[in-house]
Amino acid sequence: MSLPHFLALILVTILAAGLTVWLAHSVGLSLAIVGSAALIGAGIARLMARVE
């Protein structure tokens, strides 16, 4: 992966995180709720992708 592509991926990730925090704040959700939802979503994705 080239350096500009890698840096673009980092930039997109940071912008997506900022947009998520801004939207949660504008709707009135606390960061604890957003974090819990992200953790639950990651756990579900992990269980769905599990291959034994």
Buried (B, 14 or more C-beta within 10 A) or exposed (E): EEEEEEEEEEEEEEEEEEEEEEEBEEEEEEEEEBEEEEEEEEEEEEEEEEEE
